[in-house]
Amino acid sequence: MKILVLRFSSIGDIVLTTPVVRCLKQQLPDAEVHFCTKRSFQAIVEHNPYIDKVHYLDGSLSDLLATIRPERFDYIIDLHNNLRTRMIKLGLLGVKAYSFNKLNLRKYLYVRWKVNSMPDVHIVDRYMATVRPLGVINDEQGLDYFIPYKDQIEADWLPITHRDEYVAYAIGGQHATKKLPVPRMIELCRKINHPIVLLGGKEDRDAGSAIEQALGSGLIYNACGQYNLNQSASLVQRAKVVFSHDTGLMHVAAAFKKKVYSIWGNTTPQLGMYPYKTNYVVLEKTGLHCRPCSKIGFDACPLGHFKCMNELPLDVEMRELRKKKKF
């Protein structure tokens, strides 16, 4: 049996598919499990031992179809369910396909009219529903993330102030309305008051520098743009706890069973993508009539006030960071 799993993007969404891949491989041990995604997300899937072969969307869909058609798949598990994956299913006509229900109408009602009819079901469990016809069930073991040895961060790579214990704070986000403004990031880091490693891409470097300048390098290590994705995941794995906006590293942290302080702006946990199978705390501004304003995000608050982040309470209490008294 050959099974093709489709999920083209993005970091968090692909990490959230890992229980499907693992359960397929473990519960159908004679099956070949193939995964198809964009080349830019190769680091997430290429070291996953439950995936037998990866196919990458490098150019046109016709080129991809020419590559995968000879595989003669028995089943397609479509965990993206967009125009591209529909074209692939059409191009592999005759292959039985099971597709993820995106609940687009319910999302529209929630975002546009604030009518929340979203099921109280995590998106992972909705992904798992696609493989139920194959007799595959959720093993309840959570998410996976596999880091190759070459990308594992050693303690002595870090500043001496951060080698013993630190908090990881993923300050990035695909959209501005998913991120705290920099002054509020500084406020949060002051409240944490513990060595902090800032994580993000090159685009987050300036924000990280502003935080480091405000609080000092003894408290802040700005790692934004300094490490690749797997190395950033390794820094998450080494962290005591993790703070994160609604972004991919939040799900990476959940894969390592870290306690996650998840920060929510224009999106909400009710959309079903909160940290999975790990201890977590939700930081959000409730009671806003305008929230959620999008299931994804915007470059700026559509109403201009950005209350969801500007008024978000930061009264966090982190017992896990309290120093033990010495007697």
Phi and psi restraints in degrees (value plus and minus 20) as a CYANA .aco file:
   2 LYS   PHI    -138.8   -98.8
   2 LYS   PSI     110.7   150.7
   3 ILE   PHI    -144.0  -104.0
   3 ILE   PSI     110.7   150.7
   4 LEU   PHI    -128.7   -88.7
   4 LEU   PSI     101.4   141.4
   5 VAL   PHI    -121.7   -81.7
   5 VAL   PSI     109.4   149.4
   6 LEU   PHI    -130.6   -90.6
   6 LEU   PSI     104.2   144.2
   7 ARG   PHI    -180.0  -140.0
   7 ARG   PSI      88.9   128.9
   8 PHE   PHI    -103.5   -63.5
   8 PHE   PSI     -50.5   -10.5
   9 SER   PHI    -179.7  -139.7
   9 SER   PSI     152.1   192.1
  10 SER   PHI    -131.2   -91.2
  10 SER   PSI    -175.0  -135.0
  11 ILE   PHI     -74.9   -34.9
  11 ILE   PSI     -77.1   -37.1
  12 GLY   PHI     -82.9   -42.9
  12 GLY   PSI     -62.3   -22.3
  13 ASP   PHI     -82.7   -42.7
  13 ASP   PSI     -58.5   -18.5
  14 ILE   PHI     -90.1   -50.1
  14 ILE   PSI     -61.1   -21.1
  15 VAL   PHI     -79.6   -39.6
  15 VAL   PSI     -56.5   -16.5
  16 LEU   PHI     -90.4   -50.4
  16 LEU   PSI     -33.8     6.2
  17 THR   PHI    -106.0   -66.0
  17 THR   PSI     -29.0    11.0
  18 THR   PHI     -81.7   -41.7
  18 THR   PSI     -53.1   -13.1
  19 PRO   PHI     -83.2   -43.2
  19 PRO   PSI     -53.9   -13.9
  20 VAL   PHI     -82.8   -42.8
  20 VAL   PSI     -67.5   -27.5
  21 VAL   PHI     -81.6   -41.6
  21 VAL   PSI     -67.2   -27.2
  22 ARG   PHI     -82.9   -42.9
  22 ARG   PSI     -65.6   -25.6
  23 CYS   PHI     -88.0   -48.0
  23 CYS   PSI     -56.7   -16.7
  24 LEU   PHI     -79.3   -39.3
  24 LEU   PSI     -68.8   -28.8
  25 LYS   PHI     -89.7   -49.7
  25 LYS   PSI     -60.1   -20.1
  26 GLN   PHI     -96.7   -56.7
  26 GLN   PSI     -53.9   -13.9
  27 GLN   PHI    -113.2   -73.2
  27 GLN   PSI     -36.3     3.7
  28 LEU   PHI    -145.4  -105.4
  28 LEU   PSI      48.5    88.5
  29 PRO   PHI     -81.5   -41.5
  29 PRO   PSI     -41.2    -1.2
  30 ASP   PHI    -107.3   -67.3
  30 ASP   PSI     -24.5    15.5
  31 ALA   PHI    -103.7   -63.7
  31 ALA   PSI     127.6   167.6
  32 GLU   PHI    -112.9   -72.9
  32 GLU   PSI     104.9   144.9
  33 VAL   PHI    -125.9   -85.9
  33 VAL   PSI      97.0   137.0
  34 HIS   PHI    -128.0   -88.0
  34 HIS   PSI     130.8   170.8
  35 PHE   PHI    -149.6  -109.6
  35 PHE   PSI     119.0   159.0
  36 CYS   PHI    -143.3  -103.3
  36 CYS   PSI     106.1   146.1
  37 THR   PHI    -172.1  -132.1
  37 THR   PSI    -197.8  -157.8
  38 LYS   PHI     -98.6   -58.6
  38 LYS   PSI     130.4   170.4
  39 ARG   PHI     -78.4   -38.4
  39 ARG   PSI     -52.6   -12.6
  40 SER   PHI     -84.6   -44.6
  40 SER   PSI     -34.3     5.7
  41 PHE   PHI    -128.9   -88.9
  41 PHE   PSI       1.8    41.8
  42 GLN   PHI     -77.7   -37.7
  42 GLN   PSI     -58.8   -18.8
  43 ALA   PHI     -79.9   -39.9
  43 ALA   PSI     -47.4    -7.4
  44 ILE   PHI     -96.3   -56.3
  44 ILE   PSI     -52.8   -12.8
  45 VAL   PHI    -129.1   -89.1
  45 VAL   PSI     -42.5    -2.5
  46 GLU   PHI     -88.8   -48.8
  46 GLU   PSI     -40.0     0.0
  47 HIS   PHI    -126.0   -86.0
  47 HIS   PSI     -11.0    29.0
  48 ASN   PHI     -97.5   -57.5
  48 ASN   PSI      95.2   135.2
  49 PRO   PHI     -89.7   -49.7
  49 PRO   PSI     -32.0     8.0
  50 TYR   PHI    -108.8   -68.8
  50 TYR   PSI     -23.1    16.9
  51 ILE   PHI    -125.6   -85.6
  51 ILE   PSI     103.2   143.2
  52 ASP   PHI    -101.0   -61.0
  52 ASP   PSI     -52.9   -12.9
  53 LYS   PHI    -176.9  -136.9
  53 LYS   PSI     121.3   161.3
  54 VAL   PHI    -134.9   -94.9
  54 VAL   PSI     118.4   158.4
  55 HIS   PHI    -137.1   -97.1
  55 HIS   PSI     116.1   156.1
  56 TYR   PHI    -134.8   -94.8
  56 TYR   PSI     119.0   159.0
  57 LEU   PHI    -105.3   -65.3
  57 LEU   PSI      77.3   117.3
  58 ASP   PHI    -117.0   -77.0
  58 ASP   PSI     -57.3   -17.3
  59 GLY   PHI    -152.0  -112.0
  59 GLY   PSI    -136.0   -96.0
  60 SER   PHI    -105.4   -65.4
  60 SER   PSI     139.0   179.0
  61 LEU   PHI     -85.4   -45.4
  61 LEU   PSI     -53.3   -13.3
  62 SER   PHI     -84.0   -44.0
  62 SER   PSI     -56.5   -16.5
  63 ASP   PHI     -85.7   -45.7
  63 ASP   PSI     -61.9   -21.9
  64 LEU   PHI     -83.2   -43.2
  64 LEU   PSI     -65.1   -25.1
  65 LEU   PHI     -81.1   -41.1
  65 LEU   PSI     -57.8   -17.8
  66 ALA   PHI     -84.1   -44.1
  66 ALA   PSI     -48.9    -8.9
  67 THR   PHI     -98.5   -58.5
  67 THR   PSI     -62.0   -22.0
  68 ILE   PHI    -112.1   -72.1
  68 ILE   PSI     -40.4    -0.4
  69 ARG   PHI     -78.4   -38.4
  69 ARG   PSI     -61.2   -21.2
  70 PRO   PHI     -84.9   -44.9
  70 PRO   PSI     -34.2     5.8
  71 GLU   PHI     -88.7   -48.7
  71 GLU   PSI     -42.7    -2.7
  72 ARG   PHI      34.5    74.5
  72 ARG   PSI      42.5    82.5
  73 PHE   PHI     -88.3   -48.3
  73 PHE   PSI     128.9   168.9
  74 ASP   PHI    -109.8   -69.8
  74 ASP   PSI     -53.6   -13.6
  75 TYR   PHI    -161.5  -121.5
  75 TYR   PSI     127.9   167.9
  76 ILE   PHI    -136.7   -96.7
  76 ILE   PSI     108.9   148.9
  77 ILE   PHI    -129.4   -89.4
  77 ILE   PSI      83.6   123.6
  78 ASP   PHI    -114.4   -74.4
  78 ASP   PSI      82.3   122.3
  79 LEU   PHI    -119.2   -79.2
  79 LEU   PSI      -8.3    31.7
  80 HIS   PHI    -135.0   -95.0
  80 HIS   PSI     -67.5   -27.5
  81 ASN   PHI      35.0    75.0
  81 ASN   PSI      37.5    77.5
  82 ASN   PHI    -144.9  -104.9
  82 ASN   PSI    -190.9  -150.9
  83 LEU   PHI     -79.8   -39.8
  83 LEU   PSI     -62.4   -22.4
  84 ARG   PHI     -83.4   -43.4
  84 ARG   PSI     -65.4   -25.4
  85 THR   PHI     -89.8   -49.8
  85 THR   PSI     -50.3   -10.3
  86 ARG   PHI     -86.3   -46.3
  86 ARG   PSI     -57.6   -17.6
  87 MET   PHI     -86.7   -46.7
  87 MET   PSI     -55.5   -15.5
  88 ILE   PHI     -85.2   -45.2
  88 ILE   PSI     -64.4   -24.4
  89 LYS   PHI     -82.6   -42.6
  89 LYS   PSI     -56.6   -16.6
  90 LEU   PHI     -88.0   -48.0
  90 LEU   PSI     -59.2   -19.2
  91 GLY   PHI     -89.8   -49.8
  91 GLY   PSI     -41.9    -1.9
  92 LEU   PHI    -128.2   -88.2
  92 LEU   PSI      24.5    64.5
  93 LEU   PHI     -73.0   -33.0
  93 LEU   PSI     113.4   153.4
  94 GLY   PHI      83.7   123.7
  94 GLY   PSI     -35.6     4.4
  95 VAL   PHI    -106.6   -66.6
  95 VAL   PSI     106.7   146.7
  96 LYS   PHI     -84.3   -44.3
  96 LYS   PSI     107.7   147.7
  97 ALA   PHI    -143.5  -103.5
  97 ALA   PSI     121.2   161.2
  98 TYR   PHI    -140.7  -100.7
  98 TYR   PSI     107.3   147.3
  99 SER   PHI    -138.0   -98.0
  99 SER   PSI     122.5   162.5
 100 PHE   PHI     -86.6   -46.6
 100 PHE   PSI     112.8   152.8
 101 ASN   PHI    -103.7   -63.7
 101 ASN   PSI      90.5   130.5
 102 LYS   PHI     -98.8   -58.8
 102 LYS   PSI     -30.8     9.2
 103 LEU   PHI      34.7    74.7
 103 LEU   PSI      23.6    63.6
 104 ASN   PHI     -82.0   -42.0
 104 ASN   PSI     -58.5   -18.5
 105 LEU   PHI     -84.9   -44.9
 105 LEU   PSI     -64.6   -24.6
 106 ARG   PHI     -83.9   -43.9
 106 ARG   PSI     -59.8   -19.8
 107 LYS   PHI     -83.1   -43.1
 107 LYS   PSI     -61.6   -21.6
 108 TYR   PHI     -81.2   -41.2
 108 TYR   PSI     -66.3   -26.3
 109 LEU   PHI     -81.5   -41.5
 109 LEU   PSI     -58.1   -18.1
 110 TYR   PHI     -90.5   -50.5
 110 TYR   PSI     -66.1   -26.1
 111 VAL   PHI     -95.2   -55.2
 111 VAL   PSI     -64.6   -24.6
 112 ARG   PHI    -100.7   -60.7
 112 ARG   PSI     -62.5   -22.5
 113 TRP   PHI    -135.9   -95.9
 113 TRP   PSI     -20.7    19.3
 114 LYS   PHI      42.4    82.4
 114 LYS   PSI       8.8    48.8
 115 VAL   PHI    -114.7   -74.7
 115 VAL   PSI      85.1   125.1
 116 ASN   PHI    -111.9   -71.9
 116 ASN   PSI      78.9   118.9
 117 SER   PHI    -131.8   -91.8
 117 SER   PSI      -3.2    36.8
 118 MET   PHI     -84.9   -44.9
 118 MET   PSI     116.2   156.2
 119 PRO   PHI     -88.9   -48.9
 119 PRO   PSI     129.5   169.5
 120 ASP   PHI    -101.4   -61.4
 120 ASP   PSI      43.8    83.8
 121 VAL   PHI    -156.4  -116.4
 121 VAL   PSI     108.9   148.9
 122 HIS   PHI     -87.0   -47.0
 122 HIS   PSI     130.9   170.9
 123 ILE   PHI     -80.9   -40.9
 123 ILE   PSI     -49.1    -9.1
 124 VAL   PHI     -80.8   -40.8
 124 VAL   PSI     -62.7   -22.7
 125 ASP   PHI     -88.4   -48.4
 125 ASP   PSI     -50.2   -10.2
 126 ARG   PHI     -91.7   -51.7
 126 ARG   PSI     -57.0   -17.0
 127 TYR   PHI     -80.5   -40.5
 127 TYR   PSI     -64.2   -24.2
 128 MET   PHI     -83.6   -43.6
 128 MET   PSI     -46.9    -6.9
 129 ALA   PHI     -82.4   -42.4
 129 ALA   PSI     -44.5    -4.5
 130 THR   PHI     -90.4   -50.4
 130 THR   PSI     -44.5    -4.5
 131 VAL   PHI    -121.8   -81.8
 131 VAL   PSI     -18.3    21.7
 132 ARG   PHI     -79.9   -39.9
 132 ARG   PSI     -57.0   -17.0
 133 PRO   PHI     -81.5   -41.5
 133 PRO   PSI     -39.0     1.0
 134 LEU   PHI    -109.3   -69.3
 134 LEU   PSI     -15.9    24.1
 135 GLY   PHI      61.7   101.7
 135 GLY   PSI      -5.2    34.8
 136 VAL   PHI    -117.2   -77.2
 136 VAL   PSI     111.5   151.5
 137 ILE   PHI    -143.5  -103.5
 137 ILE   PSI     142.8   182.8
 138 ASN   PHI     -90.0   -50.0
 138 ASN   PSI     107.0   147.0
 139 ASP   PHI    -105.2   -65.2
 139 ASP   PSI     -20.7    19.3
 140 GLU   PHI      41.8    81.8
 140 GLU   PSI       4.6    44.6
 141 GLN   PHI    -114.3   -74.3
 141 GLN   PSI     -19.0    21.0
 142 GLY   PHI      64.5   104.5
 142 GLY   PSI    -178.9  -138.9
 143 LEU   PHI    -112.0   -72.0
 143 LEU   PSI     141.9   181.9
 144 ASP   PHI    -140.5  -100.5
 144 ASP   PSI     127.5   167.5
 145 TYR   PHI    -170.0  -130.0
 145 TYR   PSI     106.3   146.3
 146 PHE   PHI    -134.9   -94.9
 146 PHE   PSI     102.7   142.7
 147 ILE   PHI    -128.0   -88.0
 147 ILE   PSI     104.6   144.6
 148 PRO   PHI     -88.5   -48.5
 148 PRO   PSI     135.5   175.5
 149 TYR   PHI     -75.9   -35.9
 149 TYR   PSI     -59.2   -19.2
 150 LYS   PHI     -84.3   -44.3
 150 LYS   PSI     -39.3     0.7
 151 ASP   PHI    -125.4   -85.4
 151 ASP   PSI     -13.4    26.6
 152 GLN   PHI    -101.2   -61.2
 152 GLN   PSI     104.3   144.3
 153 ILE   PHI     -99.4   -59.4
 153 ILE   PSI     110.6   150.6
 154 GLU   PHI    -111.5   -71.5
 154 GLU   PSI     132.0   172.0
 155 ALA   PHI     -78.8   -38.8
 155 ALA   PSI     -58.2   -18.2
 156 ASP   PHI     -95.7   -55.7
 156 ASP   PSI     -19.6    20.4
 157 TRP   PHI     -99.5   -59.5
 157 TRP   PSI     -36.4     3.6
 158 LEU   PHI    -115.1   -75.1
 158 LEU   PSI     140.0   180.0
 159 PRO   PHI     -77.1   -37.1
 159 PRO   PSI     130.0   170.0
 160 ILE   PHI     -78.7   -38.7
 160 ILE   PSI     -48.3    -8.3
 161 THR   PHI     -89.9   -49.9
 161 THR   PSI     -35.5     4.5
 162 HIS   PHI    -138.2   -98.2
 162 HIS   PSI      -9.5    30.5
 163 ARG   PHI    -101.6   -61.6
 163 ARG   PSI     -46.5    -6.5
 164 ASP   PHI    -102.3   -62.3
 164 ASP   PSI     -73.0   -33.0
 165 GLU   PHI    -181.4  -141.4
 165 GLU   PSI     120.2   160.2
 166 TYR   PHI    -172.8  -132.8
 166 TYR   PSI     143.0   183.0
 167 VAL   PHI    -119.7   -79.7
 167 VAL   PSI     114.7   154.7
 168 ALA   PHI    -114.9   -74.9
 168 ALA   PSI     113.5   153.5
 169 TYR   PHI    -146.1  -106.1
 169 TYR   PSI      89.5   129.5
 170 ALA   PHI    -103.1   -63.1
 170 ALA   PSI      79.4   119.4
 171 ILE   PHI    -106.9   -66.9
 171 ILE   PSI     -26.1    13.9
 172 GLY   PHI     -99.6   -59.6
 172 GLY   PSI    -198.4  -158.4
 173 GLY   PHI     152.9   192.9
 173 GLY   PSI     123.4   163.4
 174 GLN   PHI     -85.2   -45.2
 174 GLN   PSI     -47.7    -7.7
 175 HIS   PHI    -150.9  -110.9
 175 HIS   PSI     127.9   167.9
 176 ALA   PHI     -81.7   -41.7
 176 ALA   PSI     -53.5   -13.5
 177 THR   PHI     -95.1   -55.1
 177 THR   PSI     -21.2    18.8
 178 LYS   PHI    -117.2   -77.2
 178 LYS   PSI     -22.5    17.5
 179 LYS   PHI    -137.5   -97.5
 179 LYS   PSI     121.7   161.7
 180 LEU   PHI     -82.8   -42.8
 180 LEU   PSI     123.2   163.2
 181 PRO   PHI     -81.4   -41.4
 181 PRO   PSI     133.2   173.2
 182 VAL   PHI     -74.6   -34.6
 182 VAL   PSI     -64.7   -24.7
 183 PRO   PHI     -77.5   -37.5
 183 PRO   PSI     -53.7   -13.7
 184 ARG   PHI     -96.8   -56.8
 184 ARG   PSI     -51.7   -11.7
 185 MET   PHI     -81.2   -41.2
 185 MET   PSI     -62.6   -22.6
 186 ILE   PHI     -81.8   -41.8
 186 ILE   PSI     -63.4   -23.4
 187 GLU   PHI     -80.3   -40.3
 187 GLU   PSI     -63.4   -23.4
 188 LEU   PHI     -84.8   -44.8
 188 LEU   PSI     -63.8   -23.8
 189 CYS   PHI     -83.1   -43.1
 189 CYS   PSI     -55.4   -15.4
 190 ARG   PHI     -83.3   -43.3
 190 ARG   PSI     -60.5   -20.5
 191 LYS   PHI     -88.5   -48.5
 191 LYS   PSI     -56.5   -16.5
 192 ILE   PHI     -82.7   -42.7
 192 ILE   PSI     -65.1   -25.1
 193 ASN   PHI      30.1    70.1
 193 ASN   PSI      32.3    72.3
 194 HIS   PHI    -173.5  -133.5
 194 HIS   PSI     133.0   173.0
 195 PRO   PHI     -72.1   -32.1
 195 PRO   PSI     110.3   150.3
 196 ILE   PHI    -146.5  -106.5
 196 ILE   PSI     113.4   153.4
 197 VAL   PHI    -123.9   -83.9
 197 VAL   PSI      99.0   139.0
 198 LEU   PHI    -106.8   -66.8
 198 LEU   PSI     109.8   149.8
 199 LEU   PHI    -139.5   -99.5
 199 LEU   PSI     120.1   160.1
 200 GLY   PHI     152.0   192.0
 200 GLY   PSI    -196.3  -156.3
 201 GLY   PHI    -109.5   -69.5
 201 GLY   PSI    -195.7  -155.7
 202 LYS   PHI     -79.5   -39.5
 202 LYS   PSI     -51.8   -11.8
 203 GLU   PHI     -87.9   -47.9
 203 GLU   PSI     -35.3     4.7
 204 ASP   PHI    -119.1   -79.1
 204 ASP   PSI     -19.5    20.5
 205 ARG   PHI     -80.3   -40.3
 205 ARG   PSI     -64.6   -24.6
 206 ASP   PHI     -85.1   -45.1
 206 ASP   PSI     -61.1   -21.1
 207 ALA   PHI     -82.2   -42.2
 207 ALA   PSI     -62.5   -22.5
 208 GLY   PHI     -82.1   -42.1
 208 GLY   PSI     -59.3   -19.3
 209 SER   PHI     -85.0   -45.0
 209 SER   PSI     -58.4   -18.4
 210 ALA   PHI     -84.4   -44.4
 210 ALA   PSI     -59.4   -19.4
 211 ILE   PHI     -86.8   -46.8
 211 ILE   PSI     -63.7   -23.7
 212 GLU   PHI     -83.4   -43.4
 212 GLU   PSI     -60.1   -20.1
 213 GLN   PHI     -85.8   -45.8
 213 GLN   PSI     -56.7   -16.7
 214 ALA   PHI     -92.3   -52.3
 214 ALA   PSI     -54.7   -14.7
 215 LEU   PHI    -132.7   -92.7
 215 LEU   PSI     -33.7     6.3
 216 GLY   PHI      74.1   114.1
 216 GLY   PSI     129.5   169.5
 217 SER   PHI     -92.0   -52.0
 217 SER   PSI     -36.5     3.5
 218 GLY   PHI     -87.7   -47.7
 218 GLY   PSI     -47.9    -7.9
 219 LEU   PHI    -121.5   -81.5
 219 LEU   PSI     -54.7   -14.7
 220 ILE   PHI    -135.6   -95.6
 220 ILE   PSI     110.4   150.4
 221 TYR   PHI    -136.2   -96.2
 221 TYR   PSI      92.8   132.8
 222 ASN   PHI    -105.1   -65.1
 222 ASN   PSI      77.2   117.2
 223 ALA   PHI    -115.6   -75.6
 223 ALA   PSI     -16.0    24.0
 224 CYS   PHI     -80.7   -40.7
 224 CYS   PSI     107.5   147.5
 225 GLY   PHI      56.4    96.4
 225 GLY   PSI     -17.5    22.5
 226 GLN   PHI    -116.7   -76.7
 226 GLN   PSI     -35.2     4.8
 227 TYR   PHI    -153.2  -113.2
 227 TYR   PSI     133.3   173.3
 228 ASN   PHI     -97.1   -57.1
 228 ASN   PSI     158.6   198.6
 229 LEU   PHI     -81.2   -41.2
 229 LEU   PSI     -66.1   -26.1
 230 ASN   PHI     -85.4   -45.4
 230 ASN   PSI     -56.0   -16.0
 231 GLN   PHI     -88.1   -48.1
 231 GLN   PSI     -58.7   -18.7
 232 SER   PHI     -83.1   -43.1
 232 SER   PSI     -59.1   -19.1
 233 ALA   PHI     -82.8   -42.8
 233 ALA   PSI     -56.5   -16.5
 234 SER   PHI     -84.7   -44.7
 234 SER   PSI     -58.5   -18.5
 235 LEU   PHI     -85.5   -45.5
 235 LEU   PSI     -57.0   -17.0
 236 VAL   PHI     -83.1   -43.1
 236 VAL   PSI     -63.1   -23.1
 237 GLN   PHI     -82.1   -42.1
 237 GLN   PSI     -54.6   -14.6
 238 ARG   PHI    -101.0   -61.0
 238 ARG   PSI     -34.8     5.2
 239 ALA   PHI     -90.7   -50.7
 239 ALA   PSI     132.2   172.2
 240 LYS   PHI     -90.8   -50.8
 240 LYS   PSI     -71.2   -31.2
 241 VAL   PHI    -160.0  -120.0
 241 VAL   PSI     148.1   188.1
 242 VAL   PHI    -150.6  -110.6
 242 VAL   PSI     111.3   151.3
 243 PHE   PHI    -123.5   -83.5
 243 PHE   PSI     119.7   159.7
 244 SER   PHI    -176.1  -136.1
 244 SER   PSI     121.6   161.6
 245 HIS   PHI     -90.1   -50.1
 245 HIS   PSI     156.8   196.8
 246 ASP   PHI     -93.4   -53.4
 246 ASP   PSI      63.0   103.0
 247 THR   PHI    -168.7  -128.7
 247 THR   PSI     157.8   197.8
 248 GLY   PHI     -78.3   -38.3
 248 GLY   PSI     -60.7   -20.7
 249 LEU   PHI     -86.1   -46.1
 249 LEU   PSI     -40.5    -0.5
 250 MET   PHI     -81.5   -41.5
 250 MET   PSI     -61.2   -21.2
 251 HIS   PHI     -96.6   -56.6
 251 HIS   PSI     -51.6   -11.6
 252 VAL   PHI     -81.3   -41.3
 252 VAL   PSI     -63.5   -23.5
 253 ALA   PHI     -81.0   -41.0
 253 ALA   PSI     -60.1   -20.1
 254 ALA   PHI     -84.1   -44.1
 254 ALA   PSI     -54.7   -14.7
 255 ALA   PHI     -82.3   -42.3
 255 ALA   PSI     -51.2   -11.2
 256 PHE   PHI    -113.5   -73.5
 256 PHE   PSI      -9.7    30.3
 257 LYS   PHI      38.6    78.6
 257 LYS   PSI      15.1    55.1
 258 LYS   PHI    -100.2   -60.2
 258 LYS   PSI     131.5   171.5
 259 LYS   PHI     -92.9   -52.9
 259 LYS   PSI     108.8   148.8
 260 VAL   PHI    -137.1   -97.1
 260 VAL   PSI     107.8   147.8
 261 TYR   PHI    -116.0   -76.0
 261 TYR   PSI      81.5   121.5
 262 SER   PHI    -114.6   -74.6
 262 SER   PSI     110.2   150.2
 263 ILE   PHI    -127.7   -87.7
 263 ILE   PSI     102.9   142.9
 264 TRP   PHI    -139.3   -99.3
 264 TRP   PSI     109.7   149.7
 265 GLY   PHI    -130.3   -90.3
 265 GLY   PSI    -121.3   -81.3
 266 ASN   PHI     -95.0   -55.0
 266 ASN   PSI     -39.1     0.9
 267 THR   PHI    -117.7   -77.7
 267 THR   PSI     150.6   190.6
 268 THR   PHI    -155.3  -115.3
 268 THR   PSI     135.9   175.9
 269 PRO   PHI     -81.5   -41.5
 269 PRO   PSI     -43.0    -3.0
 270 GLN   PHI     -85.7   -45.7
 270 GLN   PSI     -33.4     6.6
 271 LEU   PHI     -94.4   -54.4
 271 LEU   PSI     -28.2    11.8
 272 GLY   PHI      76.9   116.9
 272 GLY   PSI      -4.4    35.6
 273 MET   PHI    -143.1  -103.1
 273 MET   PSI      16.5    56.5
 274 TYR   PHI     -95.2   -55.2
 274 TYR   PSI     148.0   188.0
 275 PRO   PHI     -76.3   -36.3
 275 PRO   PSI     113.3   153.3
 276 TYR   PHI    -122.6   -82.6
 276 TYR   PSI     109.2   149.2
 277 LYS   PHI      35.4    75.4
 277 LYS   PSI      21.4    61.4
 278 THR   PHI    -170.2  -130.2
 278 THR   PSI     143.2   183.2
 279 ASN   PHI     -94.1   -54.1
 279 ASN   PSI     110.5   150.5
 280 TYR   PHI    -168.9  -128.9
 280 TYR   PSI     138.3   178.3
 281 VAL   PHI    -144.7  -104.7
 281 VAL   PSI     113.1   153.1
 282 VAL   PHI    -114.6   -74.6
 282 VAL   PSI     106.3   146.3
 283 LEU   PHI    -130.6   -90.6
 283 LEU   PSI      93.0   133.0
 284 GLU   PHI    -175.6  -135.6
 284 GLU   PSI     140.1   180.1
 285 LYS   PHI    -117.9   -77.9
 285 LYS   PSI      86.2   126.2
 286 THR   PHI    -106.7   -66.7
 286 THR   PSI     147.0   187.0
 287 GLY   PHI      62.0   102.0
 287 GLY   PSI     -10.6    29.4
 288 LEU   PHI    -109.5   -69.5
 288 LEU   PSI     108.2   148.2
 289 HIS   PHI     -90.4   -50.4
 289 HIS   PSI     -37.5     2.5
 290 CYS   PHI    -113.7   -73.7
 290 CYS   PSI     -18.7    21.3
 291 ARG   PHI    -134.1   -94.1
 291 ARG   PSI     113.2   153.2
 292 PRO   PHI     -99.2   -59.2
 292 PRO   PSI     125.0   165.0
 293 CYS   PHI    -117.8   -77.8
 293 CYS   PSI     -29.7    10.3
 294 SER   PHI    -182.0  -142.0
 294 SER   PSI     132.5   172.5
 295 LYS   PHI    -104.5   -64.5
 295 LYS   PSI     -29.5    10.5
 296 ILE   PHI    -140.3  -100.3
 296 ILE   PSI     -93.3   -53.3
 297 GLY   PHI     137.0   177.0
 297 GLY   PSI     153.7   193.7
 298 PHE   PHI    -151.7  -111.7
 298 PHE   PSI     147.7   187.7
 299 ASP   PHI     -94.7   -54.7
 299 ASP   PSI     -42.7    -2.7
 300 ALA   PHI    -175.3  -135.3
 300 ALA   PSI     139.5   179.5
 301 CYS   PHI     -80.4   -40.4
 301 CYS   PSI     105.7   145.7
 302 PRO   PHI     -80.6   -40.6
 302 PRO   PSI     -46.9    -6.9
 303 LEU   PHI    -118.1   -78.1
 303 LEU   PSI     -26.8    13.2
 304 GLY   PHI      68.2   108.2
 304 GLY   PSI     -37.6     2.4
 305 HIS   PHI    -112.9   -72.9
 305 HIS   PSI     -46.4    -6.4
 306 PHE   PHI      32.4    72.4
 306 PHE   PSI      22.4    62.4
 307 LYS   PHI     -82.1   -42.1
 307 LYS   PSI     -50.7   -10.7
 308 CYS   PHI     -80.1   -40.1
 308 CYS   PSI     -49.0    -9.0
 309 MET   PHI    -125.7   -85.7
 309 MET   PSI     -59.1   -19.1
 310 ASN   PHI     -86.5   -46.5
 310 ASN   PSI     -47.7    -7.7
 311 GLU   PHI    -130.6   -90.6
 311 GLU   PSI      -7.2    32.8
 312 LEU   PHI     -88.1   -48.1
 312 LEU   PSI     106.3   146.3
 313 PRO   PHI     -87.2   -47.2
 313 PRO   PSI     116.4   156.4
 314 LEU   PHI    -137.5   -97.5
 314 LEU   PSI      11.1    51.1
 315 ASP   PHI    -103.8   -63.8
 315 ASP   PSI      47.4    87.4
 316 VAL   PHI    -108.0   -68.0
 316 VAL   PSI     125.3   165.3
 317 GLU   PHI    -147.0  -107.0
 317 GLU   PSI      91.0   131.0
 318 MET   PHI    -128.2   -88.2
 318 MET   PSI      68.4   108.4
 319 ARG   PHI     -82.4   -42.4
 319 ARG   PSI     -50.0   -10.0
 320 GLU   PHI     -87.7   -47.7
 320 GLU   PSI     -33.0     7.0
 321 LEU   PHI    -123.9   -83.9
 321 LEU   PSI     -21.3    18.7
 322 ARG   PHI     -88.8   -48.8
 322 ARG   PSI     116.9   156.9
 323 LYS   PHI     -92.4   -52.4
 323 LYS   PSI     114.6   154.6
 324 LYS   PHI     -93.9   -53.9
 324 LYS   PSI     116.8   156.8
 325 LYS   PHI     -91.3   -51.3
 325 LYS   PSI     119.7   159.7
 326 LYS   PHI    -120.3   -80.3
 326 LYS   PSI     109.1   149.1
